[in-house]
Amino acid sequence: MEQKGTLYLVATPIGNLEDITLRALRVLNEVDLIAAEDTRQTVKLLNHYNIKKPLVSYHEHNKVSKGNYLIEQLLSGKNIALVSDAGTPGISDPGEDLVKLAIENNIAVTMVPGPVAAIMGLVLSGLPAGRFVFEGFLPMNKRARKERLEYLKNEVRTIILYEAPHKLLYTLNDLYDILGNRKVVLARELTKIYEEFLRCDLSEAIKHFEEQSPKGEYVVILEGINVNTIKEETVKQWEGKDIKEHMEIYLLQGMDKKEAMKKVAEDRGISRREVYNELLKIKNKG
């Protein structure tokens, strides 16, 4: 039985062609076939390093038919390198679908690591980088987009998004309307001569791009909400209810008394002893 090939996910430069590893060059030279998100972009890289290999187009709009073709090639013993337009394949591109297909067919998958625009943007943003959430491109459907942003509204971690220039202002306005005004860093042309970072808040960013049209793809790095802000909003939510009503909401959800008291205390930013004393007062008055 013929041995199966290996699928290599090969990270390529996100701008500066010098940002490619020796291993990536070796693998691109050794594989039987290179699957590229945009063959025109990949040809520039291959020509720069004098690599001559057959190229196959693999992108969002042909991933089903070409995905099956690539799996057939791998099953027949061919080694394939998968590359995206720029950076690491599988991040906000159809590479993840091919990886899934390969795993389902017991085909070996490995990676030649390299640049990721989201990580570079985050590290150079100056915002907290210890914990973050990557959202890629937001949905274009208005309802789905609103739901996603509502979900992110109370996210305490730094948020990373990707956005195209013609949609950037639209996205910044949505972020401002739903998440409120907060610090944002917009990064473009990463690793290139005109690498640029705009560090401001959302209202300032909106004003900037109303006056100056966005150019190039952007990494948007947004600060998470302050934990104290969440606590203040939670406390306000319960201001109109007395502690007994508050308790009954959790008891009706199936919590026992001890658990409900703990939740009430957390919601109101007080101790369980204070909750107990308030309940006792209400009981004595009744």
N, C-alpha and C positions, 0 to 999 in steps of 0.2 A: 504493500500500500504506500502511495506517494506521501511523503511528509508534508504537512501543512506549512505555509509560509508564516511570516510574522508581520504584524501591523505596527509600524513605528510612528508615533506622534512626534513630529519634529517641530520644535519652536523655532521661528525665524525672526529676524529683526523687526522692531516696530517702527523703524525709521532709518537709523544709522546702520548701513550694511556691515559695519565692522562688528556689530553685536551678534555674531554667530559663533557657535563653539566649534572646536576642531572635530568633536564627535559628530555634530550635525553635518558638517561637510563630508565626513567619511561615510556616514549612513546614506546621505543623498547620492553619493557616488556609487555605493554598493547595491542599493535596492534595484529591483527589476522595473519598478513603476513608481511614479510620484502622482498622488491624487491631490489636486490643488483647488482651493475655493475660487480663485481667479487666476487662470493660467497666464494671463497677460502680466500680472504682478510677479508671479513666480518665475517666469522666463527672465525677467530683469535680474533677479537674484542668481539664478542658475548661470546666466551668461556672464555675470560679474565674476563668478568663481569657476567658469569654464566647465560646468557640469552638463553633460549631454545624456538625458534620460527621457524615456517616453512620458508624456504628461496626459493625465485624464482629469477632466473637469468634474468636481464634486462640490455641489453647493445646495442651498436650501431648496431650490426649485427642481432639482433633479436627484435629490438624495435617495429616493426610493429605488428608481431604476438603476442608478449608478452605484448605489450601496450594494444591491444584489450582485451587480457585475463585479465589484471589487471583492466581495466575499467569495465569489466563484474563483477569482484569480488567486486569492489567498489559499483556498482549499486545494487548488491545483499545485501549490508549492511555491508560488511567487511571493517575494517579500515586497511590501508596499510602504512607502513613506507618505503620511498625510500631513499637509501643511495648510495653514489658513492664509488669508491676505497678509497678515502681519501678527506676530506674537505667537501665543500658545493655542494650538487647535483644541477644540472641545469647550472653550470658554466663549459663550454667546455665539456659537456657530454650530453647524450640523455635525461636527466631528463627534459629538457625544452619541449621536445615533449610530454612527459606524462602529464606535467602540462597543456599544451595546450589542450590535449584530455580531461582531467578532467574538465576543464573550459567549453569546448564545450558541455559536458554532464551534466552541472550544478552540478558538484560534488565539495564539499567543499575542498579547498586546503589551507594548512597552513604550517608554517615552524618552525623548532626548530633550531635557528641560532647557528653558531659556526665558526670554522677556515676557512679561505680562503688563500691559498698559495700566490696568487697574491697580496693581501693586506699586508700580513706580509712582503713579499719581498720588496714591495714599501716603507713601513714605515721604514724599516731598511736599505734601500739603501743609504739614505743620499741625494737622488735627490728630487726635488720639488714634494710634495705629495698633494698639495692643488687642483690641477687639473691634471687629467690623463686620458689616453685612454687604455682600455684593448682589446687586439686583439686575445688572446688565441693562438691557433696553426695556423701558416701561412699555406696557401694552398700548397700542394705538386706539383700541376701542375705548370710548369715553367711560363707559360703566366699569369695565375691567380695570382701567387706569385709576379711576377714583377709588375703587375697592382696594387696589394695591397700595395707594398712597395713604388711605385711611388706616391700613394695617401697619404702615411704617410710621404713623403719626407719633406713637409713643416709644419708638425704637431708641434705646439709649446708646447703642453702638454707632460708630461712624458709618455712614451709608455711601456706597459707591455705585454710580450709574454710568452708563455709556449713552452718548447722544450724538446724532447727526446734526450738522450745522443748520439745516433748514427746519429742524424741529426744536432747536435749543430754546428759543425764546418761549415757545408754547409750553415746554416742559418746566422752565423756570417759573412761569406764571402759575402753573398747576401746583408746583412745590410750595410757592409762597401762599397760595390760597388755602391749601389743605394743611400744610405743616407749619405755617407761620414763618415769620422772618427769623432766620438763623444764619450762622456763618456758612459760607460755601467757598470752595476752591475749584476753579475751572482750569483744566490743564489741556494743552493742545500741542501738536508738533513735537511730541516727546522724543527725545534723543536726536532731534534734528537741529539745524543751525538756528532756526527761529523758535526754539522751544519757549513756551510761554505759560505762566501761571497767573491767573487773576484771583486774588484773595480779597474777599469782601463779604457782605451779607447778601441775601437774595434780592432785596429791594434795589441795592446798588447794582447788582449784576443785571437785573431787568433793565434798569435805566441805561447801563453801558451798552447792552446789545440792541436797545431801541435806537440808539444813536450810531452804533457801529455794527454792521452785519457780521455774524459769526462766520469764521472760515475754518474748514477742517473738522475732523472728528474730535469730540470732546470727552474727557473723563471728568465727571462731576462728583466731587467729594463733599459730602454734606455732614455737618456735625449732628450727632444724636441729641435727643432731647435731654435736658437736665433732669436728673432724678427728682430733685426738689420740686420742679415744675409739675411732674406727674403727681407727686404727693399733694401739692396744693390743689390741683384740679380734682383729685379724688375726694379730698376733704370738702370742697365746694359742692360736689355732687350730692353729698349726704346732709348738707346744712338744713334743708327743709324738712327732714324727718327726725323724729325723736328716736332714742336708742331702742325702745321697745319695737317700733316699726322696722327699724333697721335689722334687729335680731330676727324678727319674724320672716323677713325675706330669705335669710339663710336657712332658717329652720324648715321653711316650706320646700327648700331645695334638697332636703334630706340630711342636712348636717346635724350632728348632735349639739347639745347646748355649749359644750366646751369649745368645740371647733367654731361655732357661730360667734361666740364671744371673742375669740382670737381674731376672726375676720373683721368684726366690727371695730375692734381696737386698732387694727392695721389701717382700715379705711379712714378712721377719724384721727389717726395720729395720736392716740392716747393709750394708756395702759389698760390691761384686762381688769385690774383692780378698780379703775375708774368706771369701766363699763358695768362691772358687778355692782358698784355702789349706786350708780344711776338707776339700774334695774330695780334695786332694793328700794330706792326712794319712790319710784313709780308704783311698785307693788304696795308699799305702805300707804301711799296716797289713795290707791284704789280700794 
